[in-house]
Amino acid sequence: MDKLSPNSSVEAVSSVLERDGFAIVEGALTAAELKEKRDEVLRVLALTPRGRNNFEGFETQRVYALFAKTRAFDGPAPIRSSSVCWNACSAASN
């Protein structure tokens, strides 16, 4: 599993996304940004019921359509080498 720096190029992030289906960019968020996003996920989880059956698991919480429940993840991806939308890397691989 590759870990990229915040100064990684769009091409490097795109390559890892295409290969692995995800990319880890360490240090891409400030502590304040990370806290904001974590707090929003915790808020959404507090409103999310637990599983209803053996398949879901009675203690499992599944958040469907997270991006429809919070605006905390809107905005450009924090790649410092350029300003890129969240979906630009996947669009570049098409």
C-alpha positions, 0 to 999 in steps of 0.5 A: 500500500503506497502512501503519498505526500501532499506534494504528490502530482495529480498523475501519481495520485491518479496512478495509485487510484487506478491501480488500488481503487484508493489513495492515501495522501498523508498530511493532506488535511490540517488537524483542524480540517481532520477534526471538522470531518471526523466530527461530521462523521460522528454526527451522522453516525449518531443519527444512524440506526444500528443493523436490523438483522444477522446480515447487517449485524445488530451493532453495525452502523452503515452510512449510505450516501454520506455525501448527501448527509453532510457538506464536510467533504465538498470542495477540492481535494487537498493536493497542494501541487494543484487544485483538483476536484474530488473526482478529477483523478478518476476522470483523468483515468477514463 
